[in-house]
Amino acid sequence: MKFAVIVFPGSNCDVDMYHAIKDELGEEAEYVWHDTDDLSGFDAILLPGGFSYGDYLRSGSIARFSNVMTEVTKAAGRGVPVLGICNGFQILLEAGLLPGAMKRNEALKFTCSSSELTVENADTLFTSAYEKRETIQIPIAHGEGNYYCDERTLERLIEKKQIAFTYNNNPNGSLQNIAGITNEKGNVLGMMPHPERAVDALLGSADGLKLFQSIVNNWRETYVTTS
């Protein structure tokens, strides 16, 4: 399986993402610059964390207009798995690939710590290697991770089971403790915690590796066993 690791000016978690895929997961990964206009050769797309374009205006608002995002949107429409982590999540929100928005953390401070999450939906292509309601340890590092949406959108997220992860301690004030959501189709996931930094016990947790294993397992079941 071949993963595209999208690199924007200001990305700083792309190397961690590449390591998680290449060295820990054992799959193929390639850095892809933000001005790329063709993602047809990739089986999954990863938008890493960082500070794309310096977070000017607001997080993800400029990256949303990069050439590559047109291709990411097309790929998402075709059902290609798209994962946005931290700043990548913010970009997906700005691009309209996921509903809602991000506000400053409730404490108005950058937060960097290990965070305990609950797997709310274990039936997505990103979470199938987990058990429902499983508790996992995944680090966070963000200043604008306070997820918000209107009441109607929240009702729909709950109804469609789009809430993939919730915080057990809600470190940023996110609505309903939301840490990660999917689109209705289930092939786009945005989350603020960093699973790519939790792929080996030496890092403090290997709980994030199951997320990437889920993607590969579902891809193999869909494309390999049917080909």
C-alpha positions as CSV (number, residue, x, y, z in Angstrom):
1,M,0.0,0.0,0.0
2,K,1.4,3.4,-0.9
3,F,0.8,6.5,1.3
4,A,1.2,10.1,0.2
5,V,2.6,12.3,3.0
6,I,1.6,15.8,2.0
7,V,4.1,18.5,2.9
8,F,3.1,22.2,3.2
9,P,5.4,25.1,4.0
10,G,5.4,24.9,7.8
11,S,4.6,21.2,8.2
12,N,6.7,19.7,11.0
13,C,5.2,16.3,11.6
14,D,5.7,14.9,8.1
15,V,8.9,13.0,9.2
16,D,7.1,11.4,12.1
17,M,4.3,10.4,9.7
18,Y,6.8,9.0,7.2
19,H,8.5,7.0,9.9
20,A,5.3,5.6,11.2
21,I,4.3,4.3,7.7
22,K,7.7,3.2,6.4
23,D,9.5,1.9,9.5
24,E,6.8,0.8,11.9
25,L,4.0,-0.2,9.6
26,G,6.3,-1.5,6.8
27,E,4.4,0.1,3.9
28,E,5.5,2.4,1.2
29,A,5.4,6.2,1.8
30,E,6.4,9.2,-0.2
31,Y,6.6,12.9,0.6
32,V,4.4,15.0,-1.7
33,W,4.9,18.7,-2.0
34,H,1.9,21.0,-1.7
35,D,1.9,22.2,-5.3
36,T,1.4,18.6,-6.7
37,D,-1.5,18.3,-9.0
38,D,-1.7,14.5,-9.3
39,L,-2.3,12.0,-6.4
40,S,-3.6,9.1,-8.6
41,G,-0.6,6.9,-7.8
42,F,-1.4,6.7,-4.0
43,D,-3.7,4.4,-2.1
44,A,-4.0,6.7,1.0
45,I,-3.3,10.4,1.7
46,L,-1.9,11.7,5.0
47,L,-2.0,15.4,6.0
48,P,0.5,15.9,8.9
49,G,0.6,18.3,11.7
50,G,2.6,21.5,12.0
51,F,2.0,25.2,11.2
52,S,1.2,25.3,7.5
53,Y,1.9,28.8,6.1
54,G,2.7,29.9,9.6
55,D,-1.0,29.6,10.7
56,Y,-1.6,33.0,9.2
57,L,-5.2,34.2,9.3
58,R,-6.1,31.0,11.1
59,S,-4.9,27.4,11.2
60,G,-5.2,25.6,7.8
61,S,-7.0,28.5,6.1
62,I,-4.2,29.2,3.5
63,A,-3.2,25.5,3.0
64,R,-6.7,24.8,2.0
65,F,-6.0,26.7,-1.3
66,S,-2.9,24.7,-2.1
67,N,-2.9,22.9,-5.5
68,V,-2.7,19.5,-3.8
69,M,-6.0,20.1,-1.9
70,T,-7.9,20.0,-5.1
71,E,-6.5,16.6,-5.7
72,V,-7.2,15.6,-2.1
73,T,-10.8,16.5,-2.5
74,K,-11.1,14.5,-5.7
75,A,-9.4,11.5,-4.1
76,A,-11.7,11.7,-1.1
77,G,-14.7,11.7,-3.4
78,R,-13.4,8.5,-5.0
79,G,-13.3,6.8,-1.6
80,V,-9.5,7.1,-1.0
81,P,-8.6,7.1,2.7
82,V,-7.6,10.6,3.8
83,L,-6.2,11.2,7.3
84,G,-5.6,14.7,8.7
85,I,-3.8,15.0,12.0
86,C,-3.6,18.2,14.1
87,N,-3.0,20.9,11.5
88,G,-4.1,18.3,8.9
89,F,-7.4,18.1,10.7
90,Q,-7.7,21.9,10.6
91,I,-7.0,21.9,6.9
92,L,-9.7,19.3,6.3
93,L,-12.2,21.5,8.2
94,E,-11.2,24.6,6.2
95,A,-11.5,22.6,2.9
96,G,-15.0,21.5,3.8
97,L,-14.1,17.8,3.8
98,L,-15.2,17.6,7.4
99,P,-17.8,19.7,9.2
100,G,-17.2,22.1,12.0
101,A,-14.3,24.4,13.0
102,M,-11.4,24.9,15.4
103,K,-11.1,27.5,18.1
104,R,-8.3,28.4,20.4
105,N,-7.8,26.0,23.3
106,E,-10.1,26.9,26.2
107,A,-7.1,27.8,28.4
108,L,-5.7,30.0,25.6
109,K,-2.4,28.1,25.9
110,F,-0.5,25.6,23.7
111,T,-1.0,22.1,25.1
112,C,1.6,19.3,24.8
113,S,1.0,16.1,26.7
114,S,-0.1,12.5,26.6
115,S,-3.9,12.3,26.3
116,E,-6.3,9.4,27.1
117,L,-8.8,8.8,24.4
118,T,-11.8,6.6,24.0
119,V,-12.5,4.8,20.6
120,E,-16.2,5.7,20.1
121,N,-16.6,4.0,16.7
122,A,-14.5,0.9,15.9
123,D,-16.3,0.3,12.7
124,T,-14.5,2.8,10.5
125,L,-11.6,2.0,8.1
126,F,-9.4,3.9,10.5
127,T,-10.4,2.2,13.7
128,S,-11.3,-1.4,12.9
129,A,-8.2,-2.8,14.7
130,Y,-9.5,-1.3,18.0
131,E,-12.3,-2.4,20.2
132,K,-15.3,-0.1,20.7
133,R,-14.8,2.0,23.9
134,E,-11.2,0.9,24.0
135,T,-9.0,3.4,26.0
136,I,-5.8,4.5,24.2
137,Q,-2.9,6.8,25.0
138,I,-2.1,9.3,22.2
139,P,0.0,12.5,22.6
140,I,-1.4,16.0,21.7
141,A,0.4,19.2,20.8
142,H,-1.8,22.1,19.7
143,G,-3.0,25.6,20.5
144,E,-6.2,25.5,18.4
145,G,-7.7,22.2,19.1
146,N,-11.0,23.2,20.6
147,Y,-13.5,21.6,18.2
148,Y,-16.8,23.3,17.6
149,C,-19.9,22.9,15.5
150,D,-23.5,24.0,15.6
151,E,-26.2,21.9,17.3
152,R,-27.6,20.5,14.1
153,T,-24.2,19.4,12.9
154,L,-23.5,17.8,16.3
155,E,-26.8,15.9,16.1
156,R,-25.8,14.6,12.6
157,L,-22.3,13.6,13.8
158,I,-23.9,11.5,16.5
159,E,-26.6,10.1,14.3
160,K,-24.2,9.1,11.6
161,K,-21.6,7.7,14.1
162,Q,-19.0,10.1,12.8
163,I,-17.4,10.7,16.1
164,A,-14.4,8.4,16.1
165,F,-12.5,9.5,19.2
166,T,-13.2,11.4,22.3
167,Y,-11.0,12.8,25.0
168,N,-11.3,11.4,28.5
169,N,-9.9,14.6,30.1
170,N,-10.9,17.1,27.4
171,P,-7.6,19.1,27.4
172,N,-8.8,21.9,25.1
173,G,-12.5,22.4,25.7
174,S,-13.8,20.6,22.6
175,L,-17.5,20.2,22.2
176,Q,-18.7,16.8,23.5
177,N,-15.0,15.9,24.2
178,I,-14.5,15.4,20.5
179,A,-11.0,14.4,19.5
180,G,-11.6,13.0,16.0
181,I,-14.4,12.8,13.4
182,T,-15.0,11.2,10.0
183,N,-17.0,12.3,7.0
184,E,-20.4,10.6,6.4
185,K,-18.8,8.2,3.9
186,G,-16.2,7.2,6.5
187,N,-13.1,7.5,4.3
188,V,-11.9,10.9,5.7
189,L,-10.7,11.2,9.3
190,G,-9.5,14.3,11.1
191,M,-8.1,14.1,14.6
192,M,-6.1,16.5,16.8
193,P,-4.0,13.8,18.7
194,H,-0.9,12.4,17.0
195,P,-1.1,8.6,16.4
196,E,2.1,8.8,14.4
197,R,3.9,9.7,17.6
198,A,2.5,6.6,19.4
199,V,3.7,3.7,17.2
200,D,6.3,2.2,19.4
201,A,6.4,1.5,23.2
202,L,9.7,3.4,23.3
203,L,7.8,6.5,22.5
204,G,5.5,5.9,25.5
205,S,2.7,4.2,23.6
206,A,2.1,2.0,20.6
207,D,-1.6,2.6,20.6
208,G,-1.5,4.8,17.4
209,L,-0.1,2.0,15.3
210,K,-3.5,0.3,15.2
211,L,-5.0,3.2,13.4
212,F,-2.5,2.8,10.5
213,Q,-2.9,-1.0,10.6
214,S,-6.7,-0.5,10.3
215,I,-6.2,1.5,7.0
216,V,-3.9,-1.2,5.6
217,N,-6.2,-4.1,6.7
218,N,-9.3,-2.5,5.1
219,W,-7.4,-1.6,1.9
220,R,-6.3,-5.2,1.5
221,E,-9.8,-6.5,2.1
222,T,-11.2,-4.1,-0.4
223,Y,-8.6,-4.0,-3.2
224,V,-6.3,-7.0,-2.8
225,T,-8.7,-9.9,-2.0
226,T,-11.2,-8.8,-4.7
227,S,-8.6,-8.3,-7.4
